Amino acid sequence: MSISTRQLERLFAKHLNMPPKRYYLKLRLEKARGLLRQTSLSVTDICVACGFRSLSHFSKSYRATFGLSPGQEKRGTAAIWSASP
């Protein structure tokens, strides 16, 4: 069974309240956030691992979604872990 692009967009709008492209970006950014918080990978490595073509696009998208840069996220999490007893 095949589905048209338009039908797929309608289903996304109905069930997820966003177009497929935005949902895919959201998934990639959530994965990046997890990697920033839980690994020692560099921001550049995370950018590539999550499928972004440029660090600039990744940083702008990340800041627009979460309100801080990927580097701030990484430093903030590192500060929390180093402050723990």
C-alpha positions as CSV (number, residue, x, y, z in Angstrom):
1,M,0.0,0.0,0.0
2,S,1.4,3.4,-0.9
3,I,0.5,6.7,0.5
4,S,0.8,10.1,-1.1
5,T,2.9,12.9,0.3
6,R,-0.2,15.0,0.9
7,Q,-1.9,12.1,2.8
8,L,1.2,11.6,4.9
9,E,1.2,15.3,5.8
10,R,-2.4,15.2,6.7
11,L,-1.8,12.2,9.0
12,F,1.1,14.0,10.7
13,A,-1.0,17.1,11.2
14,K,-3.9,15.1,12.6
15,H,-1.9,13.0,15.0
16,L,1.2,15.0,15.8
17,N,0.2,18.6,15.0
18,M,3.2,19.2,12.9
19,P,4.5,18.4,9.4
20,P,6.8,15.4,8.8
21,K,9.9,17.6,8.3
22,R,9.5,19.4,11.6
23,Y,8.9,16.0,13.4
24,Y,12.1,14.6,11.9
25,L,14.0,17.7,13.0
26,K,12.6,17.3,16.5
27,L,13.7,13.7,16.7
28,R,17.3,14.6,15.6
29,L,17.4,17.5,18.1
30,E,16.2,15.3,21.0
31,K,18.8,12.7,20.1
32,A,21.5,15.4,20.1
33,R,20.3,16.7,23.5
34,G,20.7,13.2,24.9
35,L,24.2,12.8,23.4
36,L,25.2,16.3,24.7
37,R,24.0,15.4,28.2
38,Q,25.2,11.8,28.4
39,T,28.4,11.5,26.4
40,S,31.8,13.1,26.1
41,L,31.4,13.5,22.3
42,S,32.3,16.9,20.9
43,V,29.5,19.2,19.7
44,T,30.8,18.7,16.1
45,D,30.7,14.9,16.4
46,I,27.1,15.1,17.7
47,C,26.2,17.4,14.9
48,V,27.4,14.9,12.3
49,A,25.9,11.9,14.2
50,C,22.5,13.5,14.2
51,G,22.6,14.2,10.5
52,F,23.1,18.0,10.4
53,R,25.1,19.3,7.4
54,S,26.6,22.2,9.2
55,L,27.4,23.2,12.8
56,S,25.7,26.6,12.1
57,H,22.4,25.0,11.2
58,F,22.6,22.6,14.1
59,S,23.4,25.4,16.6
60,K,20.6,27.7,15.3
61,S,18.0,24.9,15.4
62,Y,19.1,23.7,18.8
63,R,19.0,27.2,20.3
64,A,15.5,27.9,18.7
65,T,14.2,24.6,20.2
66,F,15.8,24.5,23.7
67,G,16.8,28.1,24.4
68,L,20.5,27.6,24.7
69,S,23.4,26.6,22.4
70,P,24.7,23.0,22.2
71,G,27.9,24.1,23.9
72,Q,26.0,25.7,26.8
73,E,24.0,22.5,27.2
74,K,27.2,20.5,27.3
75,R,28.9,22.8,29.8
76,G,25.8,23.0,31.9
77,T,25.5,19.3,32.2
78,A,29.2,18.9,32.9
79,A,28.9,21.5,35.7
80,I,26.1,19.5,37.3
81,W,28.0,16.3,37.2
82,S,31.2,17.8,38.5
83,A,29.3,19.5,41.4
84,S,27.8,16.2,42.6
85,P,29.4,14.8,45.8
